[in-house]
Amino acid sequence: MFALGGYVDGKLMGFAHYLFQSFNLGSQRYCYLEDLFVSESARRRGLGRALIEGRLRECPAANASRVYWLTQSNNTQARALYDAVADNLGFIQYRKVL
């Protein structure tokens, strides 16, 4: 797992955790954005977008052809950003905890 920090005036105000996954017997490599967080006081200042776009720019050097992430359907503030920078494919995740 890797981390990318987002700073405002030299202070850490956000971060992104991510990892790389291989699919199709290793022929494809994707970047999974595990966690994206921006402090309440730093929101709506472009930091979340900068963290996502930072990952997008760096993925080709890591041979990753895709960045993907999940969010809750009611996370409207984050989804407004996500809709602006990526495609919503309409999937809903189902999970059964064992």
C-alpha positions in Angstrom: 0.0 0.0 0.0 1.1 3.5 -0.8 0.1 6.9 0.4 0.0 10.4 -1.2 -0.3 13.4 1.0 -2.2 16.6 0.3 -0.8 19.8 1.8 -2.2 23.3 2.3 0.3 25.9 3.5 2.7 23.2 4.5 0.1 21.4 6.6 -1.1 17.9 5.8 -4.8 18.3 5.1 -5.6 15.2 3.1 -4.3 11.9 1.9 -4.9 9.0 -0.5 -4.1 5.4 0.2 -3.7 3.2 -2.9 -2.4 -0.1 -4.1 -1.8 -1.9 -7.4 -3.6 -5.1 -8.4 -2.9 -7.4 -11.3 -5.8 -9.0 -13.3 -6.1 -11.4 -16.2 -3.0 -13.5 -15.2 -1.0 -10.3 -14.8 -1.6 -8.9 -18.2 -3.5 -5.9 -16.8 -2.5 -3.7 -13.8 -4.9 -1.4 -12.0 -4.6 1.1 -9.2 -7.2 0.8 -6.5 -7.7 4.1 -4.5 -8.4 2.5 -1.1 -9.0 5.7 0.8 -9.3 9.4 0.0 -9.7 11.9 2.8 -9.7 15.7 2.9 -10.0 17.6 6.2 -13.3 19.5 6.6 -11.5 22.8 6.6 -9.7 22.1 3.4 -12.7 20.8 1.4 -13.9 22.7 -1.8 -10.4 24.0 -2.4 -9.3 21.4 -5.0 -7.3 19.2 -2.8 -9.3 16.0 -3.4 -9.2 16.6 -7.1 -5.4 17.1 -6.9 -5.0 13.9 -5.0 -7.0 11.9 -7.5 -5.3 13.6 -10.5 -1.9 13.0 -8.9 -2.6 9.3 -9.0 -3.9 9.5 -12.5 -0.7 11.1 -13.7 1.6 8.6 -12.0 -0.2 5.4 -13.0 1.3 5.0 -16.5 4.8 4.9 -15.0 3.6 2.1 -12.8 2.1 0.3 -15.8 -1.4 0.7 -14.4 -4.0 1.3 -17.0 -6.9 2.2 -14.7 -7.6 3.8 -11.4 -10.8 2.8 -9.6 -12.5 3.3 -6.2 -15.7 2.9 -4.3 -17.9 5.3 -2.3 -21.2 5.2 -0.6 -24.2 6.1 -2.7 -25.2 8.8 -0.2 -21.8 10.5 -0.2 -23.1 13.4 -2.3 -20.2 15.8 -1.7 -17.5 13.4 -2.7 -19.6 12.0 -5.6 -19.9 15.5 -7.1 -16.1 15.5 -7.4 -15.9 11.9 -8.6 -18.5 12.5 -11.3 -16.3 15.3 -12.6 -13.0 13.3 -12.8 -14.2 9.8 -13.6 -16.9 7.6 -15.1 -19.6 6.1 -12.9 -20.2 2.7 -14.3 -23.4 2.1 -12.3 -22.3 -0.9 -10.3 -23.5 -1.5 -6.8 -21.4 -3.6 -4.5 -23.0 -6.5 -2.6 -21.2 -8.1 0.4 -21.8 -10.9 2.7 -19.7 -10.9 5.9 -18.8 -14.4 7.0 
